[in-house]
């Protein structure tokens, strides 16, 4: 009560000062007046919320609000000390913290619990701001990418700039995906794993935070930005494999989060519709990423004049590549020199720099193909390599093998032959 009287007196003094001061100072006095009024209003709001707190989340939210209030008015300490005289700015903040502690004690809430959830809430706020910043930057990069892609020439400087934008946007998309997943985790972990078992008040509070931090909209935006990226530029198979991996991880996370949101949104048709729209976008992202992967790999083969039949999925990719390797290794009409030229072209232009060294291992790691399928392809290639060696090389190799075998047999027989006994000569 003392604080309220002090605040009202300070407001009256500031108002009176506004009337008697020169016109040039009116703006400053009005600014000071609004600061004091804002401080008083937030103080009263927080004090009222302390009296209404019933859960750990309530207390943690209040604790975070006190922290925010203290930061917001830290630069105005001198003004507030004068306005609140004989009280001090720090005393008002301290009183809120004491009242919150007393409320926690009544509710049987341990301070460490509140501190942990407050830290999580602060992390959520920080990540939310970072997500907004990355989103804006990514949108600018996507716009630049569209402009440069449509005006693409063989100008090396422009090509380098385009590559730089693609790399920066790729990093930005991944950073945003990671930030939104981390923010959502920090938000939900405050309420434990049993979302269905929350009280109605806790559910309402969680829904309010989900809405406040645009969780569903941010997840949808992440998927949409990744889609735009796929549609805006030509990427290497290595880049697209990375996108496929990111999409599968993101999709797996959403499969766990979506049902939780649906259980919270029971009865809210608009919110349920919003959750459903995320399912659609993430699914489309996955379909486009898979399609882009097979299209890019087909283009890589055709651009190198390697006639692997078109494939549209993992099984067709393995089958058609194996067929190609079989055809090349079993081509009886081609000369040894021709076979060798084809093999060197395949190894040097596509297998060693891309397919064998990067694409296949990444496909196995991501579960797109199996290790057995990778081994099948490698065996087929080894067979082709063996068949492409000139016949005279095989002839001389056979001679060497025969000579080595003969030497081994001779040495073996000598070792097995019994030693002759020495003659017994009598004198």
C-alpha positions in Angstrom: 0.0 0.0 0.0 2.9 2.3 0.9 4.3 1.7 -2.6 1.1 2.6 -4.3 0.8 5.9 -2.3 4.4 6.7 -3.1 3.8 6.0 -6.8 0.7 8.1 -7.0 2.5 11.0 -5.3 5.3 10.8 -7.8 2.9 10.8 -10.7 1.2 13.9 -9.3 4.6 15.6 -8.9 5.5 14.8 -12.5 2.2 16.0 -13.7 2.6 19.3 -11.9 6.1 19.7 -13.3 4.7 19.2 -16.7 2.4 22.2 -16.2 5.0 24.6 -14.9 8.0 23.7 -16.9 9.0 25.5 -20.2 7.5 24.0 -23.3 10.9 22.6 -24.5 11.0 20.3 -21.5 7.5 19.1 -21.7 8.5 16.2 -24.0 11.1 14.9 -21.5 8.7 15.2 -18.6 6.0 13.4 -20.5 8.5 10.6 -21.3 9.5 10.3 -17.7 5.9 10.2 -16.7 5.1 7.4 -19.1 8.1 5.4 -17.8 6.9 5.7 -14.2 3.4 4.8 -15.1 4.6 1.8 -17.1 6.7 0.6 -14.2 3.8 1.0 -11.8 1.5 -0.9 -14.1 3.8 -3.8 -14.6 4.5 -4.0 -10.9 0.8 -4.2 -10.1 0.2 -6.8 -12.8 3.0 -9.0 -11.5 1.9 -8.6 -7.9 -1.7 -9.7 -8.9 -0.4 -12.7 -10.8 1.6 -13.8 -7.7 -1.6 -14.0 -5.8 -3.2 -16.2 -8.6 -0.3 -18.6 -9.0 -1.1 -22.3 -8.5 1.6 -24.2 -10.5 5.3 -24.4 -11.0 4.8 -23.0 -14.5 2.9 -20.0 -13.1 5.7 -19.3 -10.7 8.4 -19.7 -13.3 6.5 -17.4 -15.7 6.2 -14.8 -13.0 9.9 -15.2 -12.1 10.8 -14.6 -15.8 8.5 -11.5 -15.9 10.3 -10.0 -12.9 13.6 -10.6 -14.6 12.3 -8.9 -17.8 10.9 -6.0 -15.8 14.2 -5.5 -14.0 16.2 -5.5 -17.3 13.6 -3.2 -19.0 13.9 -0.5 -16.3 17.6 -0.9 -15.4 18.5 2.2 -17.3 15.9 4.3 -15.6 17.0 3.5 -12.0 17.8 7.1 -11.1 14.4 8.4 -12.4 12.5 5.7 -10.6 14.4 6.2 -7.4 13.4 9.9 -7.4 9.8 9.2 -8.4 9.4 6.4 -5.8 11.1 8.3 -3.0 11.4 7.4 -0.1 11.3 3.9 -1.6 13.9 2.7 -4.1 13.6 0.9 -7.4 15.5 -2.1 -6.1 13.2 -2.3 -3.1 10.2 -2.7 -5.3 11.8 -5.5 -7.4 13.0 -7.2 -4.2 9.5 -7.1 -2.7 8.1 -8.9 -5.7 10.7 -11.6 -5.4 10.0 -12.0 -1.7 6.2 -12.3 -2.3 6.9 -14.9 -5.1 9.0 -16.9 -2.7 6.3 -16.9 -0.1 3.7 -18.0 -2.7 6.0 -20.8 -3.7 6.4 -21.9 -0.1 2.6 -22.0 0.4 2.3 -24.2 -2.7 5.1 -26.5 -1.7 7.2 -25.6 -4.8 11.0 -25.9 -4.5 13.0 -22.9 -5.7 15.3 -25.1 -7.9 12.2 -26.3 -9.9 11.2 -22.8 -10.6 14.8 -21.8 -11.5 15.1 -24.7 -14.0 11.8 -23.9 -15.7 12.7 -20.2 -15.7 15.9 -21.1 -17.5 14.0 -23.1 -20.0 11.6 -20.3 -20.6 14.5 -17.9 -21.1 15.9 -20.3 -23.6 12.6 -20.4 -25.4 12.5 -16.6 -25.6 16.1 -16.4 -26.9 15.5 -19.1 -29.5 12.3 -17.5 -30.6 14.1 -14.3 -31.4 16.8 -16.2 -33.2 14.3 -18.0 -35.3 12.7 -14.7 -36.4 16.1 -13.4 -37.3 17.1 -16.5 -39.3 13.7 -16.6 -41.0 14.1 -13.0 -42.3 17.7 -13.7 -43.5 16.6 -16.9 -45.2 13.7 -15.1 -47.0 16.2 -12.5 -48.3 18.6 -15.2 -49.5 15.7 -17.1 -51.2 14.7 -13.9 -53.0 18.3 -13.3 -54.1 18.6 -16.9 -55.2 15.5 -16.6 -57.4 16.8 -13.4 -59.1 20.3 -14.8 -59.7 19.0 -18.1 -60.9 16.7 -16.5 -63.5 19.5 -14.2 -64.7 22.2 -16.9 -64.7 25.0 -16.6 -67.2 28.5 -18.1 -67.6 30.0 -15.1 -65.8 32.3 -16.7 -63.3 31.8 -13.9 -60.8 28.0 -14.5 -60.8 28.4 -18.2 -60.6 30.6 -17.8 -57.5 28.1 -15.4 -55.9 25.3 -17.9 -56.6 27.3 -20.7 -55.0 27.9 -18.5 -51.9 24.2 -17.7 -51.6 23.3 -21.4 -51.9 25.8 -22.3 -49.2 24.6 -19.5 -46.8 21.0 -20.4 -47.3 21.7 -24.1 -46.7 23.4 -23.2 -43.4 20.5 -20.8 -42.5 17.8 -23.5 -43.2 19.6 -26.0 -41.0 20.2 -23.5 -38.3 16.5 -22.5 -38.3 15.4 -26.1 -38.2 17.7 -26.8 -35.2 16.5 -23.7 -33.4 12.8 -24.4 -33.8 13.3 -28.0 -32.6 15.3 -26.9 -29.6 12.8 -24.2 -28.7 9.9 -26.7 -28.9 11.8 -29.1 -26.7 12.5 -26.5 -24.1 8.8 -25.5 -24.1 7.4 -29.0 -23.7 10.0 -30.3 -21.2 8.6 -27.8 -18.7 5.4 -29.8 -18.5 6.9 -33.3 -18.5 6.1 -36.2 -20.9 2.5 -36.9 -19.9 0.8 -34.1 -21.7 -2.6 -35.8 -21.6 -2.3 -35.9 -17.8 -2.0 -32.1 -17.4 -4.6 -30.1 -15.6 -6.9 -27.9 -17.7 -5.1 -24.8 -16.4 -1.7 -26.2 -17.4 -3.1 -27.2 -20.8 -4.4 -23.7 -21.3 -1.0 -22.2 -20.2 0.9 -24.5 -22.6 -1.4 -23.8 -25.5 -1.0 -20.1 -24.8 2.8 -20.4 -25.0 2.6 -22.5 -28.2 0.5 -19.7 -29.7 2.6 -16.9 -28.3 5.8 -18.4 -29.8 4.1 -19.5 -33.1 5.4 -23.0 -32.7 3.2 -24.6 -35.3 3.6 -21.7 -37.8 7.4 -21.8 -37.3 7.5 -25.5 -38.0 5.4 -25.0 -41.1 7.6 -22.1 -42.3 10.7 -24.3 -41.9 9.3 -26.9 -44.2 8.1 -24.3 -46.7 11.5 -22.6 -46.8 13.2 -25.9 -47.4 10.7 -26.6 -50.2 11.4 -23.2 -51.8 15.1 -23.9 -51.6 14.7 -27.2 -53.5 12.6 -25.5 -56.2 15.0 -22.5 -56.6 18.3 -24.0 -57.6 20.1 -27.0 -59.0 22.0 -28.9 -56.3 24.5 -31.7 -56.3 23.4 -35.2 -55.3 25.5 -34.8 -52.1 23.6 -31.6 -51.2 20.2 -33.2 -51.8 21.2 -36.3 -49.8 21.9 -33.9 -46.9 18.4 -32.3 -47.4 16.8 -35.8 -47.5 18.5 -36.5 -44.2 17.3 -33.3 -42.7 13.8 -33.8 -43.9 13.6 -37.3 -42.4 14.9 -36.1 -39.1 12.4 -33.2 -39.1 9.6 -35.5 -40.1 10.4 -37.9 -37.4 10.3 -35.1 -34.8 7.0 -33.9 -36.1 5.5 -37.4 -35.9 6.2 -37.2 -32.1 5.1 -33.7 -31.6 2.0 -33.6 -33.9 -0.1 -36.1 -31.7 0.8 -34.0 -28.6 -0.5 -30.9 -30.2 -3.6 -32.7 -31.4 -4.4 -33.9 -27.9 -4.1 -30.3 -26.6 -6.2 -28.9 -29.5 -9.2 -31.3 -29.0 -12.3 -29.4 -30.0 -10.4 -26.5 -31.6 -11.1 -27.0 -35.3 -8.9 -24.2 -36.6 -5.9 -25.3 -34.5 -6.5 -28.9 -35.6 -6.6 -27.7 -39.2 -3.3 -25.8 -38.7 -1.6 -29.0 -37.4 -3.0 -30.9 -40.4 -1.5 -28.4 -42.8 2.0 -29.0 -41.3 1.6 -32.7 -42.1 0.9 -31.8 -45.7 3.9 -29.4 -46.1 6.4 -31.8 -44.4 5.1 -34.7 -46.6 5.4 -32.5 -49.7 9.0 -31.6 -48.7 9.8 -35.3 -48.3 8.3 -36.1 -51.7 10.1 -33.2 -53.5 13.4 -34.1 -51.8 13.2 -37.8 -52.9 12.2 -36.8 -56.4 15.1 -34.2 -56.6 17.6 -36.9 -55.5 16.7 -39.3 -58.2 16.4 -36.6 -60.8 19.9 -35.3 -59.9 21.5 -38.7 -60.0 19.9 -39.5 -63.4 21.3 -36.1 -64.6 24.7 -36.9 -63.3 24.9 -40.2 -65.3 23.4 -38.7 -68.5 25.7 -35.6 -68.3 28.7 -38.0 -68.4 27.2 -40.0 -71.2 26.8 -43.1 -69.0 23.7 -44.9 -70.1 22.2 -46.2 -66.9 18.4 -46.6 -67.4 16.2 -44.0 -65.7 15.3 -44.8 -62.1 12.8 -43.2 -59.7 13.4 -44.9 -56.4 16.1 -46.7 -54.4 15.3 -50.2 -55.7 15.3 -49.1 -59.4 18.6 -47.2 -58.8 20.3 -50.3 -57.5 18.8 -52.6 -60.1 19.5 -50.3 -63.1 23.1 -49.6 -62.0 23.8 -53.3 -61.5 22.3 -54.0 -65.0 24.7 -51.4 -66.5 27.7 -52.8 -64.7 26.8 -56.3 -65.9 26.4 -55.1 -69.5 29.8 -53.4 -69.5 31.5 -56.3 -67.9 29.9 -58.9 -70.1 30.3 -57.1 -73.5 32.0 -59.8 -75.5 31.9 -57.7 -78.7 34.0 -54.8 -77.3 37.8 -54.9 -77.6 40.0 -55.0 -74.5 41.1 -51.4 -75.2 37.5 -50.2 -75.6 36.4 -51.9 -72.3 39.3 -50.3 -70.5 38.5 -46.8 -71.9 34.8 -47.2 -70.7 35.9 -48.4 -67.3 38.4 -45.5 -66.8 35.7 -43.0 -67.9 33.2 -44.5 -65.4 35.8 -44.6 -62.6 37.4 -41.2 -63.1 34.3 -39.1 -64.1 31.6 -40.3 -61.8 32.4 -43.2 -59.6 35.5 -42.0 -57.7 34.5 -38.3 -57.4 30.9 -38.8 -56.6 28.8 -42.1 -56.6 31.2 -44.5 -55.0 32.9 -42.2 -52.6 30.0 -40.0 -51.4 26.6 -41.0 -52.7 26.5 -44.7 -51.8 28.0 -44.3 -48.3 25.5 -41.5 -47.5 22.6 -43.6 -48.9 23.6 -46.5 -46.6 24.0 -44.1 -43.6 20.5 -42.6 -44.2 18.8 -46.0 -44.7 18.0 -45.3 -48.4 19.7 -48.4 -49.5 21.1 -51.3 -47.5 24.8 -52.3 -47.0 24.1 -55.5 -48.9 22.9 -53.5 -51.9 26.0 -51.4 -51.8 28.2 -54.5 -51.7 26.3 -55.9 -54.7 27.1 -52.9 -56.7 30.8 -53.0 -55.7 31.1 -56.7 -56.6 29.6 -55.9 -60.1 32.1 -53.2 -60.6 35.0 -55.4 -59.5 33.8 -58.0 -62.1 33.8 -55.4 -64.8 37.3 -54.3 -63.8 38.6 -57.9 -64.0 37.0 -58.4 -67.4 38.5 -55.2 -68.8 42.1 -56.2 -68.2 43.9 -57.1 -71.5 44.1 -60.8 -72.3 47.9 -60.8 -72.4 48.0 -59.5 -68.9 45.8 -62.5 -67.8 48.1 -64.8 -69.8 51.3 -63.6 -68.1 49.5 -63.6 -64.8 48.6 -67.3 -65.3 52.3 -68.1 -66.2 53.5 -66.4 -63.0 50.9 -68.3 -61.0 52.1 -71.7 -62.6 55.8 -70.9 -61.9 55.0 -70.0 -58.3 53.0 -73.2 -57.9 55.9 -75.3 -59.3 58.4 -73.7 -57.1 56.2 -74.3 -54.0 55.8 -78.0 -55.0 59.6 -78.6 -55.5 60.4 -76.9 -52.2 57.7 -79.0 -50.4 59.1 -82.3 -51.9 62.6 -81.5 -50.9 61.6 -80.8 -47.4 59.7 -84.1 -47.2 62.5 -86.3 -48.8 64.3 -88.4 -46.0 68.0 -87.9 -45.5 70.4 -90.7 -46.8 72.1 -92.7 -44.0 75.9 -92.3 -44.0 77.9 -95.5 -45.0 79.5 -97.5 -42.1 83.2 -98.0 -43.1 85.2 -100.5 -40.9 88.9 -100.3 -40.8 
